């Protein structure tokens, strides 16, 4: 295998790993955001009972 081909695979592997890490970070941020949103709905429903069904729909 030539040196250029070897370097190409190293770079490609690095790019794939960084993409994977970035997408994992984005998805963890999304789930964290949805947890916060659901918690907010849940707190609202505690104070006003008619909102309980709405908070379940938003889950």
PDB file with one MODEL, atoms N, CA, C and O in Angstrom:
MODEL        1
ATOM      1  N   UNK A   1       0.844  -1.193   0.000  1.00  0.00           N
ATOM      2  CA  UNK A   1       0.000   0.000   0.000  1.00  0.00           C
ATOM      3  C   UNK A   1       0.887   1.254   0.000  1.00  0.00           C
ATOM      4  O   UNK A   1       1.848   1.355   0.763  1.00  0.00           O
ATOM      5  N   UNK A   2       0.545   2.186  -0.860  1.00  0.00           N
ATOM      6  CA  UNK A   2       1.354   3.402  -0.942  1.00  0.00           C
ATOM      7  C   UNK A   2       1.116   4.304   0.271  1.00  0.00           C
ATOM      8  O   UNK A   2       0.120   4.175   0.982  1.00  0.00           O
ATOM      9  N   UNK A   3       2.048   5.204   0.478  1.00  0.00           N
ATOM     10  CA  UNK A   3       1.970   6.128   1.610  1.00  0.00           C
ATOM     11  C   UNK A   3       0.748   7.026   1.485  1.00  0.00           C
ATOM     12  O   UNK A   3       0.070   7.297   2.477  1.00  0.00           O
ATOM     13  N   UNK A   4       0.464   7.486   0.276  1.00  0.00           N
ATOM     14  CA  UNK A   4      -0.686   8.373   0.043  1.00  0.00           C
ATOM     15  C   UNK A   4      -1.993   7.641   0.360  1.00  0.00           C
ATOM     16  O   UNK A   4      -2.886   8.208   0.988  1.00  0.00           O
ATOM     17  N   UNK A   5      -2.104   6.390  -0.073  1.00  0.00           N
ATOM     18  CA  UNK A   5      -3.297   5.595   0.211  1.00  0.00           C
ATOM     19  C   UNK A   5      -3.482   5.384   1.706  1.00  0.00           C
ATOM     20  O   UNK A   5      -4.600   5.424   2.221  1.00  0.00           O
ATOM     21  N   UNK A   6      -2.366   5.157   2.393  1.00  0.00           N
ATOM     22  CA  UNK A   6      -2.408   4.956   3.839  1.00  0.00           C
ATOM     23  C   UNK A   6      -2.897   6.229   4.538  1.00  0.00           C
ATOM     24  O   UNK A   6      -3.758   6.177   5.415  1.00  0.00           O
ATOM     25  N   UNK A   7      -2.332   7.367   4.134  1.00  0.00           N
ATOM     26  CA  UNK A   7      -2.741   8.657   4.709  1.00  0.00           C
ATOM     27  C   UNK A   7      -4.217   8.937   4.423  1.00  0.00           C
ATOM     28  O   UNK A   7      -4.932   9.467   5.273  1.00  0.00           O
ATOM     29  N   UNK A   8      -4.662   8.575   3.221  1.00  0.00           N
ATOM     30  CA  UNK A   8      -6.061   8.791   2.847  1.00  0.00           C
ATOM     31  C   UNK A   8      -6.996   8.060   3.802  1.00  0.00           C
ATOM     32  O   UNK A   8      -7.992   8.626   4.251  1.00  0.00           O
ATOM     33  N   UNK A   9      -6.681   6.800   4.115  1.00  0.00           N
ATOM     34  CA  UNK A   9      -7.542   6.022   5.015  1.00  0.00           C
ATOM     35  C   UNK A   9      -7.508   6.567   6.441  1.00  0.00           C
ATOM     36  O   UNK A   9      -8.518   6.536   7.146  1.00  0.00           O
ATOM     37  N   UNK A  10      -6.333   7.070   6.869  1.00  0.00           N
ATOM     38  CA  UNK A  10      -6.223   7.662   8.208  1.00  0.00           C
ATOM     39  C   UNK A  10      -7.111   8.905   8.292  1.00  0.00           C
ATOM     40  O   UNK A  10      -7.849   9.088   9.260  1.00  0.00           O
ATOM     41  N   UNK A  11      -7.029   9.753   7.265  1.00  0.00           N
ATOM     42  CA  UNK A  11      -7.833  10.985   7.240  1.00  0.00           C
ATOM     43  C   UNK A  11      -9.320  10.644   7.178  1.00  0.00           C
ATOM     44  O   UNK A  11     -10.129  11.236   7.894  1.00  0.00           O
ATOM     45  N   UNK A  12      -9.676   9.685   6.317  1.00  0.00           N
ATOM     46  CA  UNK A  12     -11.076   9.283   6.185  1.00  0.00           C
ATOM     47  C   UNK A  12     -11.613   8.748   7.518  1.00  0.00           C
ATOM     48  O   UNK A  12     -12.722   9.090   7.930  1.00  0.00           O
ATOM     49  N   UNK A  13     -10.830   7.920   8.176  1.00  0.00           N
ATOM     50  CA  UNK A  13     -11.230   7.388   9.472  1.00  0.00           C
ATOM     51  C   UNK A  13     -11.435   8.499  10.504  1.00  0.00           C
ATOM     52  O   UNK A  13     -12.390   8.467  11.280  1.00  0.00           O
ATOM     53  N   UNK A  14     -10.532   9.480  10.506  1.00  0.00           N
ATOM     54  CA  UNK A  14     -10.643  10.612  11.418  1.00  0.00           C
ATOM     55  C   UNK A  14     -11.905  11.419  11.162  1.00  0.00           C
ATOM     56  O   UNK A  14     -12.578  11.845  12.101  1.00  0.00           O
ATOM     57  N   UNK A  15     -12.226  11.629   9.881  1.00  0.00           N
ATOM     58  CA  UNK A  15     -13.434  12.378   9.523  1.00  0.00           C
ATOM     59  C   UNK A  15     -14.674  11.628   9.992  1.00  0.00           C
ATOM     60  O   UNK A  15     -15.583  12.225  10.570  1.00  0.00           O
ATOM     61  N   UNK A  16     -14.713  10.313   9.741  1.00  0.00           N
ATOM     62  CA  UNK A  16     -15.875   9.519  10.148  1.00  0.00           C
ATOM     63  C   UNK A  16     -16.064   9.537  11.665  1.00  0.00           C
ATOM     64  O   UNK A  16     -17.189   9.643  12.153  1.00  0.00           O
ATOM     65  N   UNK A  17     -14.966   9.433  12.401  1.00  0.00           N
ATOM     66  CA  UNK A  17     -15.046   9.447  13.864  1.00  0.00           C
ATOM     67  C   UNK A  17     -15.571  10.795  14.354  1.00  0.00           C
ATOM     68  O   UNK A  17     -16.414  10.846  15.250  1.00  0.00           O
ATOM     69  N   UNK A  18     -15.073  11.887  13.767  1.00  0.00           N
ATOM     70  CA  UNK A  18     -15.510  13.218  14.212  1.00  0.00           C
ATOM     71  C   UNK A  18     -16.977  13.449  13.871  1.00  0.00           C
ATOM     72  O   UNK A  18     -17.692  14.097  14.635  1.00  0.00           O
ATOM     73  N   UNK A  19     -17.443  12.919  12.718  1.00  0.00           N
ATOM     74  CA  UNK A  19     -18.856  13.039  12.351  1.00  0.00           C
ATOM     75  C   UNK A  19     -19.709  12.273  13.347  1.00  0.00           C
ATOM     76  O   UNK A  19     -20.751  12.760  13.787  1.00  0.00           O
ATOM     77  N   UNK A  20     -19.264  11.067  13.705  1.00  0.00           N
ATOM     78  CA  UNK A  20     -19.992  10.235  14.669  1.00  0.00           C
ATOM     79  C   UNK A  20     -20.113  10.944  16.018  1.00  0.00           C
ATOM     80  O   UNK A  20     -21.184  10.965  16.624  1.00  0.00           O
ATOM     81  N   UNK A  21     -19.001  11.525  16.481  1.00  0.00           N
ATOM     82  CA  UNK A  21     -18.996  12.223  17.761  1.00  0.00           C
ATOM     83  C   UNK A  21     -19.918  13.428  17.725  1.00  0.00           C
ATOM     84  O   UNK A  21     -20.655  13.684  18.677  1.00  0.00           O
ATOM     85  N   UNK A  22     -19.876  14.169  16.622  1.00  0.00           N
ATOM     86  CA  UNK A  22     -20.714  15.361  16.489  1.00  0.00           C
ATOM     87  C   UNK A  22     -22.195  14.979  16.498  1.00  0.00           C
ATOM     88  O   UNK A  22     -22.998  15.643  17.152  1.00  0.00           O
ATOM     89  N   UNK A  23     -22.566  13.913  15.777  1.00  0.00           N
ATOM     90  CA  UNK A  23     -23.972  13.503  15.718  1.00  0.00           C
ATOM     91  C   UNK A  23     -24.432  12.984  17.081  1.00  0.00           C
ATOM     92  O   UNK A  23     -25.581  13.199  17.467  1.00  0.00           O
ATOM     93  N   UNK A  24     -23.546  12.304  17.811  1.00  0.00           N
ATOM     94  CA  UNK A  24     -23.890  11.832  19.146  1.00  0.00           C
ATOM     95  C   UNK A  24     -24.118  13.014  20.079  1.00  0.00           C
ATOM     96  O   UNK A  24     -25.027  12.998  20.909  1.00  0.00           O
ATOM     97  N   UNK A  25     -23.275  14.048  19.932  1.00  0.00           N
ATOM     98  CA  UNK A  25     -23.412  15.244  20.757  1.00  0.00           C
ATOM     99  C   UNK A  25     -24.735  15.938  20.462  1.00  0.00           C
ATOM    100  O   UNK A  25     -25.432  16.369  21.380  1.00  0.00           O
ATOM    101  N   UNK A  26     -25.088  16.046  19.164  1.00  0.00           N
ATOM    102  CA  UNK A  26     -26.329  16.691  18.759  1.00  0.00           C
ATOM    103  C   UNK A  26     -27.529  15.921  19.308  1.00  0.00           C
ATOM    104  O   UNK A  26     -28.466  16.523  19.834  1.00  0.00           O
ATOM    105  N   UNK A  27     -27.503  14.595  19.187  1.00  0.00           N
ATOM    106  CA  UNK A  27     -28.646  13.802  19.653  1.00  0.00           C
ATOM    107  C   UNK A  27     -28.774  13.879  21.171  1.00  0.00           C
ATOM    108  O   UNK A  27     -29.891  13.893  21.690  1.00  0.00           O
ATOM    109  N   UNK A  28     -27.648  13.929  21.899  1.00  0.00           N
ATOM    110  CA  UNK A  28     -27.732  14.047  23.360  1.00  0.00           C
ATOM    111  C   UNK A  28     -28.276  15.415  23.744  1.00  0.00           C
ATOM    112  O   UNK A  28     -29.007  15.538  24.726  1.00  0.00           O
ATOM    113  N   UNK A  29     -27.920  16.460  22.969  1.00  0.00           N
ATOM    114  CA  UNK A  29     -28.463  17.787  23.230  1.00  0.00           C
ATOM    115  C   UNK A  29     -29.964  17.793  22.980  1.00  0.00           C
ATOM    116  O   UNK A  29     -30.724  18.399  23.735  1.00  0.00           O
ATOM    117  N   UNK A  30     -30.390  17.111  21.910  1.00  0.00           N
ATOM    118  CA  UNK A  30     -31.810  17.050  21.590  1.00  0.00           C
ATOM    119  C   UNK A  30     -32.598  16.360  22.695  1.00  0.00           C
ATOM    120  O   UNK A  30     -33.647  16.855  23.108  1.00  0.00           O
ATOM    121  N   UNK A  31     -32.107  15.233  23.175  1.00  0.00           N
ATOM    122  CA  UNK A  31     -32.829  14.505  24.220  1.00  0.00           C
ATOM    123  C   UNK A  31     -32.856  15.335  25.496  1.00  0.00           C
ATOM    124  O   UNK A  31     -33.859  15.342  26.210  1.00  0.00           O
ATOM    125  N   UNK A  32     -31.770  16.030  25.788  1.00  0.00           N
ATOM    126  CA  UNK A  32     -31.729  16.878  26.980  1.00  0.00           C
ATOM    127  C   UNK A  32     -32.776  17.986  26.859  1.00  0.00           C
ATOM    128  O   UNK A  32     -33.471  18.310  27.823  1.00  0.00           O
ATOM    129  N   UNK A  33     -32.874  18.560  25.657  1.00  0.00           N
ATOM    130  CA  UNK A  33     -33.841  19.631  25.428  1.00  0.00           C
ATOM    131  C   UNK A  33     -35.268  19.108  25.587  1.00  0.00           C
ATOM    132  O   UNK A  33     -36.109  19.774  26.191  1.00  0.00           O
ATOM    133  N   UNK A  34     -35.542  17.926  25.052  1.00  0.00           N
ATOM    134  CA  UNK A  34     -36.898  17.377  25.151  1.00  0.00           C
ATOM    135  C   UNK A  34     -37.231  17.014  26.592  1.00  0.00           C
ATOM    136  O   UNK A  34     -38.381  17.140  27.014  1.00  0.00           O
ATOM    137  N   UNK A  35     -36.226  16.561  27.358  1.00  0.00           N
ATOM    138  CA  UNK A  35     -36.455  16.290  28.781  1.00  0.00           C
ATOM    139  C   UNK A  35     -36.858  17.573  29.499  1.00  0.00           C
ATOM    140  O   UNK A  35     -37.789  17.574  30.305  1.00  0.00           O
ATOM    141  N   UNK A  36     -36.151  18.671  29.204  1.00  0.00           N
ATOM    142  CA  UNK A  36     -36.469  19.952  29.823  1.00  0.00           C
ATOM    143  C   UNK A  36     -37.879  20.396  29.451  1.00  0.00           C
ATOM    144  O   UNK A  36     -38.633  20.878  30.297  1.00  0.00           O
ATOM    145  N   UNK A  37     -38.225  20.227  28.179  1.00  0.00           N
ATOM    146  CA  UNK A  37     -39.539  20.653  27.700  1.00  0.00           C
ATOM    147  C   UNK A  37     -40.644  19.836  28.378  1.00  0.00           C
ATOM    148  O   UNK A  37     -41.648  20.393  28.822  1.00  0.00           O
ATOM    149  N   UNK A  38     -40.454  18.521  28.455  1.00  0.00           N
ATOM    150  CA  UNK A  38     -41.449  17.659  29.098  1.00  0.00           C
ATOM    151  C   UNK A  38     -41.574  17.970  30.580  1.00  0.00           C
ATOM    152  O   UNK A  38     -42.671  17.939  31.137  1.00  0.00           O
ATOM    153  N   UNK A  39     -40.445  18.272  31.219  1.00  0.00           N
ATOM    154  CA  UNK A  39     -40.473  18.617  32.639  1.00  0.00           C
ATOM    155  C   UNK A  39     -41.263  19.906  32.841  1.00  0.00           C
ATOM    156  O   UNK A  39     -42.009  20.044  33.810  1.00  0.00           O
ATOM    157  N   UNK A  40     -41.092  20.846  31.915  1.00  0.00           N
ATOM    158  CA  UNK A  40     -41.817  22.113  32.002  1.00  0.00           C
ATOM    159  C   UNK A  40     -43.315  21.871  31.893  1.00  0.00           C
ATOM    160  O   UNK A  40     -44.103  22.427  32.659  1.00  0.00           O
ATOM    161  N   UNK A  41     -43.703  21.028  30.921  1.00  0.00           N
ATOM    162  CA  UNK A  41     -45.127  20.698  30.744  1.00  0.00           C
ATOM    163  C   UNK A  41     -45.669  20.003  31.988  1.00  0.00           C
ATOM    164  O   UNK A  41     -46.795  20.255  32.414  1.00  0.00           O
ATOM    165  N   UNK A  42     -44.850  19.126  32.562  1.00  0.00           N
ATOM    166  CA  UNK A  42     -45.289  18.383  33.737  1.00  0.00           C
ATOM    167  C   UNK A  42     -45.523  19.333  34.910  1.00  0.00           C
ATOM    168  O   UNK A  42     -46.509  19.197  35.634  1.00  0.00           O
ATOM    169  N   UNK A  43     -44.608  20.303  35.100  1.00  0.00           N
ATOM    170  CA  UNK A  43     -44.772  21.272  36.183  1.00  0.00           C
ATOM    171  C   UNK A  43     -46.018  22.129  35.956  1.00  0.00           C
ATOM    172  O   UNK A  43     -46.745  22.439  36.900  1.00  0.00           O
ATOM    173  N   UNK A  44     -46.258  22.506  34.707  1.00  0.00           N
ATOM    174  CA  UNK A  44     -47.462  23.286  34.389  1.00  0.00           C
ATOM    175  C   UNK A  44     -48.709  22.477  34.707  1.00  0.00           C
ATOM    176  O   UNK A  44     -49.685  23.011  35.233  1.00  0.00           O
ATOM    177  N   UNK A  45     -48.674  21.178  34.386  1.00  0.00           N
ATOM    178  CA  UNK A  45     -49.851  20.338  34.604  1.00  0.00           C
ATOM    179  C   UNK A  45     -50.115  20.142  36.097  1.00  0.00           C
ATOM    180  O   UNK A  45     -51.256  19.921  36.501  1.00  0.00           O
ATOM    181  N   UNK A  46     -49.063  20.223  36.918  1.00  0.00           N
ATOM    182  CA  UNK A  46     -49.265  20.100  38.363  1.00  0.00           C
ATOM    183  C   UNK A  46     -50.069  21.286  38.887  1.00  0.00           C
ATOM    184  O   UNK A  46     -50.885  21.144  39.797  1.00  0.00           O
ATOM    185  N   UNK A  47     -49.828  22.455  38.301  1.00  0.00           N
ATOM    186  CA  UNK A  47     -50.514  23.659  38.768  1.00  0.00           C
ATOM    187  C   UNK A  47     -51.897  23.813  38.146  1.00  0.00           C
ATOM    188  O   UNK A  47     -52.793  24.393  38.760  1.00  0.00           O
ATOM    189  N   UNK A  48     -52.072  23.299  36.936  1.00  0.00           N
ATOM    190  CA  UNK A  48     -53.390  23.404  36.297  1.00  0.00           C
ATOM    191  C   UNK A  48     -53.797  22.045  35.733  1.00  0.00           C
ATOM    192  O   UNK A  48     -53.358  21.686  34.640  1.00  0.00           O
ATOM    193  N   UNK A  49     -54.628  21.278  36.451  1.00  0.00           N
ATOM    194  CA  UNK A  49     -55.003  19.908  36.079  1.00  0.00           C
ATOM    195  C   UNK A  49     -55.466  19.711  34.625  1.00  0.00           C
ATOM    196  O   UNK A  49     -55.155  18.668  34.050  1.00  0.00           O
ATOM    197  N   UNK A  50     -56.196  20.659  33.997  1.00  0.00           N
ATOM    198  CA  UNK A  50     -56.619  20.413  32.609  1.00  0.00           C
ATOM    199  C   UNK A  50     -55.462  20.217  31.626  1.00  0.00           C
ATOM    200  O   UNK A  50     -55.656  19.666  30.543  1.00  0.00           O
ATOM    201  N   UNK A  51     -54.266  20.662  31.999  1.00  0.00           N
ATOM    202  CA  UNK A  51     -53.122  20.551  31.096  1.00  0.00           C
ATOM    203  C   UNK A  51     -52.468  19.173  31.124  1.00  0.00           C
ATOM    204  O   UNK A  51     -51.549  18.923  30.343  1.00  0.00           O
ATOM    205  N   UNK A  52     -52.908  18.277  31.995  1.00  0.00           N
ATOM    206  CA  UNK A  52     -52.279  16.953  32.101  1.00  0.00           C
ATOM    207  C   UNK A  52     -52.367  16.204  30.767  1.00  0.00           C
ATOM    208  O   UNK A  52     -51.380  15.629  30.309  1.00  0.00           O
ATOM    209  N   UNK A  53     -53.536  16.213  30.153  1.00  0.00           N
ATOM    210  CA  UNK A  53     -53.689  15.512  28.879  1.00  0.00           C
ATOM    211  C   UNK A  53     -52.796  16.137  27.813  1.00  0.00           C
ATOM    212  O   UNK A  53     -52.248  15.424  26.972  1.00  0.00           O
ATOM    213  N   UNK A  54     -52.642  17.458  27.838  1.00  0.00           N
ATOM    214  CA  UNK A  54     -51.788  18.137  26.870  1.00  0.00           C
ATOM    215  C   UNK A  54     -50.331  17.722  27.049  1.00  0.00           C
ATOM    216  O   UNK A  54     -49.624  17.502  26.066  1.00  0.00           O
ATOM    217  N   UNK A  55     -49.878  17.611  28.301  1.00  0.00           N
ATOM    218  CA  UNK A  55     -48.485  17.233  28.541  1.00  0.00           C
ATOM    219  C   UNK A  55     -48.241  15.787  28.092  1.00  0.00           C
ATOM    220  O   UNK A  55     -47.150  15.469  27.619  1.00  0.00           O
ATOM    221  N   UNK A  56     -49.235  14.912  28.233  1.00  0.00           N
ATOM    222  CA  UNK A  56     -49.067  13.537  27.752  1.00  0.00           C
ATOM    223  C   UNK A  56     -49.014  13.502  26.231  1.00  0.00           C
ATOM    224  O   UNK A  56     -48.273  12.703  25.658  1.00  0.00           O
ATOM    225  N   UNK A  57     -49.792  14.359  25.568  1.00  0.00           N
ATOM    226  CA  UNK A  57     -49.777  14.392  24.109  1.00  0.00           C
ATOM    227  C   UNK A  57     -48.422  14.859  23.590  1.00  0.00           C
ATOM    228  O   UNK A  57     -47.972  14.416  22.533  1.00  0.00           O
ATOM    229  N   UNK A  58     -47.777  15.748  24.329  1.00  0.00           N
ATOM    230  CA  UNK A  58     -46.512  16.304  23.845  1.00  0.00           C
ATOM    231  C   UNK A  58     -45.344  15.344  24.038  1.00  0.00           C
ATOM    232  O   UNK A  58     -44.258  15.607  23.522  1.00  0.00           O
ATOM    233  N   UNK A  59     -45.527  14.241  24.763  1.00  0.00           N
ATOM    234  CA  UNK A  59     -44.420  13.328  25.029  1.00  0.00           C
ATOM    235  C   UNK A  59     -43.915  12.642  23.789  1.00  0.00           C
ATOM    236  O   UNK A  59     -42.982  11.842  23.862  1.00  0.00           O
TER     237      UNK A  59
ENDMDL
END
